[in-house]
Amino acid sequence: MKCHWCGGVFEQALTDFPFKVTETSIVIVKGLPAWQCRNCREYMIEDQVMEKVDRILAKAAHGAELEVVRFAAWIETS
């Protein structure tokens, strides 16, 4: 798969990614599977992975300022 920004090659990677859930709440998803360009480091998240992230974010403690969730651990328990 080619990068839409630089034309480089995407490769599978695990990354830690922050999602802003509310004005004052951030959820960091650790070990998120993504595709990342070897050249410019642009990333893509597949639709089925993003659907799981949406479920993680929906269950996040919205009162918390910062929450850290492991992607693989959440998948195993849901």
N, C-alpha and C positions, 0 to 999 in steps of 0.2 A: 504494500500500500504506500502511495506517495503522499508527502506532506503538501497540503494546499497552499502553504506560505512560501516554502523555499524549494520544494521538489525533492527534498531528502526522503529517506526511507524510514517508515515507522517501524518500531519494534515494541513488543510487549514489555511492560514494566509494572512494578508496584510502586505506588507513590503515596504520600500523605497530602491530603488536600483539605483546605478550610472552606466551609460553606457558611455564609452569613444567613442565619435563620430569621432573626429579627434585628431591629436597630441596635440592640445591646447584647445579642446572643450569637456566638460562633460555635459551630460544631466542626471539629477536625476528624476526618475519617482517615484512619491509618491503614496502610496496606491495600489501598484501592487499586484494583487492576485497571490499567489504562494502556493506550498506545501512545508512544512518545517518539518524536522525530530524533534521529541520531544527530542531525545537523543543528537545528535551531531550538530543539527541546520543546516545541509546540506539542500539545497533547490532545487526545480524543478519548472520550469515554463512551463505550458501547451502550446502546439503548437498554439492554437487559440489566446492565450494571447500574445505570442511572435510575432505573425503576427501583432497584433495591436501595440505592442511596436515598431516593425520595421517601421510602418507607422508614429508613433509619432517621431521617430528619423529622418526619412526622411524629416519631416517638421520643424525640430528644426532649430533655428537660428545658423547656423554654424559659424558665426562671433563672437558669444558670447562665452566667456570663460566658463561660467557656466549658465545653464538654468534648472529651476525646473518646472516640469509639473505634474499635478495631473492626474492619469490614468483615474479615473471615469469622471472627467470634460471633458477630451479630447474625451472619448467615447460618451458622451452625445451630443457633438457638431459636431461630424463627421458623 
